[in-house]
Amino acid sequence: MIGIGIIGCGRIAQTRHLPEYRDNPEATILGVYDFNKQRAEEIAEEYDTKVYDSYEDLLADPAIDAVSVCVRNADHAKVSIAAMRAGKHVLCEKPMAVSLEECEEMVRVSKETGKFLMIGHNQRLAKAHIKAKELLKSGAIGDILTFKTCFGHGGPETWTVDTGNVWFFEKSLSAFGAMADLGVHKTDLIEYLTGKKIKAVTATLQTLDKKDSDGNPISVDDNAICIYQMENGIVGTMTVSWTYYGSEDNSTILYGTKGIMRIYDDDIYSIVVIGKDGTRTFYEIDKIQTNDNQVKSGVIDLWVDCVKNNVPPEISGETALHSMKAIFAALESSQTGKTVNITE
């Protein structure tokens, strides 16, 4: 049985980590911590576990083997590094951290301590994305030439548990807006689907509509549009938004030498493959989860299995590091108006 500690008891912990750990027979939640002690106490009562006065106290418990780090973006690196140095394996929510230096330090400490560092990039685990990867490998649309991938919804104010106090909108706590909240998912996904790394980024990050509680524009982006150039010549766009007021868009479309693949772009079929001759093949696999329709992510089950069997996670900090380089390159590109090349 894997002893689990939860650091941060906000919406992502309440919606995904806590219930999915409870459903996993190989894991037991031994304790929780949140800066809001009342919230932690309510969670502890619901899950019949212990409340710690600090995350340091939680990390000092030898019975805890691994932790979920579900705190605000600005604290991801600090807490994750402390946890690994305390001998705990770490599952850290996305985005990995708020600077490239912090991301690199997290990877370095993971190697130094021998503790696993996994990042919650759950789109790799969506069933249609796994099937799409298989189809692409089999040559279903030939060689990929270009793509467009999108993730947009009405904003995090419909998600956070802190009504009227949306930390996502505060640059000191989040660093990025939609780019960090949503862009990290689609950036990681496009590298996963193509099997190639992003080598250059041209981007614009804008604040178009979101306001803070005083009616002023928020200090982070609510929209981002990026052109990604992949290492093998593939080029495409990645668009994320907090201003899609209606229904979510979480689609990816890949254009190849032999056809087109549309993923989560149809109300019924998860994947539609359109051949060069116009023939269509339909795959009814699953529905992408939305803020309003949460389903089991698969992240926790994979994480527990990795820790139990001492198998390094595929969605590791080192894997996530490259997609984070693309995120930081997008910010630099938007600020300078220039294309930014990514170096290893």
N, C-alpha and C positions, 0 to 999 in steps of 0.2 A: 504494500500500500504506500502510495506517494503522499507525503505530508505537504500540504499546500498553504501558502500564506497569500493574502490579497492585500496589496498596497494601493489604496484609492478605491472608494466605493461609489463612484458616480455611475452614470447611465451605462457606459460600456461594461463595467463590472457587473452591474445589476442585470443587464440584458443578455450578456454572453458568458463571461467568465464564471460567475457564481453558479448559475443554473447548469451550465455544461460540466463543471467540475462535480456538482452534486449528482448528475446523471452518469458519471463515469465510475464504474465499480472499482477502478484501480487508484482512485484519488480520494483523499479526505481533506476537507477544509479545516485546518487547525487554528486559524486566526485571521483577523482582519485589522486594518488600520485605515483611518481617514482623518484628515485635519478637522473635519466636522464630526466631533465625537458622538453627537446624537445620531447622526446618520449611521456611523459605524455600529452603535449599539442596536439600532433597529435591524441592521443587516445581520448582526451576530445572533439576535434573537430568532430571526427567520431561519437562519442556517445552523442554529444550535452550535455556535462556536465562540471563540474568545475574542475580546477586544484588547488590543495593545495600545499603550499610551503614546507610543512613537513607532515609526517604522524601524528605528534602530533596535528597539526592544523586540520587535517581531523577528528581525534578522538574527538576533542573538539566541533565538530558540533552536536548540539542536535537533528538535523533532521535525522542523520544517526543512524539506528537501529542495523545494522550488517555489518561486513566487511569480505572481502576475503583477506587473507594474502598470497600473491604470491611472496614474496621476496626470497632472497637466503637462503639456509638451515640454515646458521649460525645465521640469524636474526629472524627465525621463533618464537622462544620462547620470545625474547625481545618484538617484535611487538605484538604478541598474548596476552601476559600478560598485556601490556600497554592498549590494546584495551578492554580487559575484565574489567580492573580496571576503564576504562573510561565509562563503562556501555554498551559496545557493545557486541553482540553475535559474535563469531568468527568461520569462516570456514578457516582452515589452510591447505595449501597444504602439501603433504608428501615430505620427512619424517617429522614426527612431530617436532623433534628437533635434536640437534647434541650430546646430552649427556642424560643419563638416569635421571640425577638430573634435567635438564631442562624440560624433559617430565613430571616428577612427579610434578614439580612446576606449570606447565601449568594446570594439572588436579586439583591441590590444589586450584589454583586461580579461576578456573571455579566453584568449589564447594563453595568457599568463597564468590564469587560475585553473584552466582546464574545465571551466563551467560553461554549459551551453547558454547561448544567447539566441533566442528566437524572436522574430518580429511578426506582429499580427497582420501580415499581408494575406487576408483570407480569400481574395479573389482567385488566387492560384488553386484553391480548393473547391471552388464552385464546380458542380458536376459538368456543366456545359463547357466550361473552360478546359477541364481535363479532357473531355471528348474532342474539343476543337484541336487541342495539341496533338492528339492521336491522328486526327484527320489530316492535319497539316503535314505531319511526318510521313503519312502515306501518300502525299502528293495530291490531295483532293482538289486543290486549286493551283497546282504547280508551284512555281517559285513566287514568294510574296514580293510584290513591287512597291505597294504603298498601303496605307491604313488610315482609319480615323477611329479614335476611341474617345468616349465621352462619359462623364459622370456628373450629373447635375440634379439638385433638388432645391427645395425652398429654404434651406439654411439650417444651421445647428440649433437655433432657438427652439425648434420643435423637438429637439433631441435631449438637450441638457436637463439635468434634474434641478439646476439652480435657476429657477424662474426669475427673470428680470436681471440676472447677473451672468451674462453669457461670456465665460472666460475665453471662448474661442475668438471673440472680437477684440481681445486685448493683446497687442503685439508683445508686450513684456512677458506674457504667459504662453502665447501660442507661436510667436515668430512669424508664421504664415497664416493665411486664411484658408480659402478653398483649395489652394495649391497643396498645403500640408494635409488638410482633412481628407480630400478626395484625390488629389493629383498623385499622391504616393501610391495609391492602389493601382491606378491605371498605368503609371510609369513602370511599376513592377510587373504588371500584367503583360504589357507589350514586350518587355524583355523575355518573359516566360514563354509567350506564344511564338515569338519569332526565333527564340534561341540565340538572339544577338544582343549586344550591348549598345546603348546609346552613345554616340561619339561626339555629337554636336547639338546644341539647343539654341533656337531662336524663340523668344517668348515675350508676351506682354501680360503683366499682372495688373489688374485694375480694380478699383472700388467704385462700383456703378450705382448701387442702390441701398445697401445696408446702412442703417443708422444705429448709433449707440443710444443709451437711455436718455441722453440730453438732446437727441435729434441731430447730432453731428455725424458725418461719415465715419465709419469704423476705421481703425488704424491698420487693418490688414485687407488683403485682396478678397473680393467676393466673386471674382471671375478670373480665369487664367486661360490663355490660349497659347499652345506651344507647337512648334515644328520640331520634330525629332528626326535626326539623321542617324541611322543605325550603322554599325561598323561594316556591313556588307553592301551598303548602298541603298537599302530600303529607306524610304522617307515617308513620314506621315504626320498627322496632327493629333494632339491630345488636348481636349477641352474639358474644363471643370467649372462648375458654377454653383453658387448658393442662391441664384435668383431664377431658378426654373419653377415658377409659381404655378403648379398644376400637378403634373405627374413626373416622377423621376425618369431620367434617361441614364441608363447604365450599359450602353451598347458599345460594341466593337465591330467594325467592318474591315475585312482584309481583302485586298484586291491582288489577285495573282495572275500568272501567265496563262492559266487554264480556267479561271473563273473567279467567283466572288464568294466569300463566306461572311454571313451576317449572324452575329452572336447577340442574344438577348435584345433583338431588334424587332421581334414579332410577338404579338400578344399571345399566340398559341405555341409556336415552335421555338425552342431554345436556340437552335441552329438551323439556318437555311443555307444550303450550298447551291449556287447558281452556276451551271456549266457554261462554257464558251458558246455552246449551241442553244442556250436558253433553258435547258432542262433544269428542273429543281428537285433537290433532295431535302426532305424535312426530317428533323430530329426533335422529338418531343421528350425532353429530358427532365428539366426542372424549371423553376421560376427564380430569377435573381432576387435575393432578399432586398427589402427596402426598409427605410426607417419605420414605416408603418406596418410592415409585414416581415418580422424577424423569424428566421429559421435557424436551425443548428448550423454553426459555421464550419465545424470540423477542425477548427484550430486547436481547441482544448484536447480533443481526443488524440490528435497527432502529437501534441506537446507531451501529454502524459505517456504515450507510447514511447516517445524518444527518451524521456527520462527513465522510465521503467527498464527499457532494454539497452540503455546506454548507447543510443544511436544518435549521432549529431543531426539536428534538424536541417532539412533541405532549405527551409525559409530562415536561414541563419542571419546573424548580424552582418557577416561578411558578404552574403548575397545581397542583403538590403543596402549595404554601403554604396554599391554602384548606382542603384536607383536614386539614393539620396544625393549623390553627386549631380545627377540630372536635375533634381529639384533645386539645389543651390545654384546650378548653372542657369536655370530659368529665372531665378531672382536677379542674378547678375545681368543677364541679357536684358531683362525688362528695365533695369536701372540704367544700363549703358546704351541701350538701343543697338547692341551688336550681337552677332552670333558668338556663343561661347563654346569652345572645344573642351572636351572632358579628357583629362590625362589620367593614366593609371598610377 
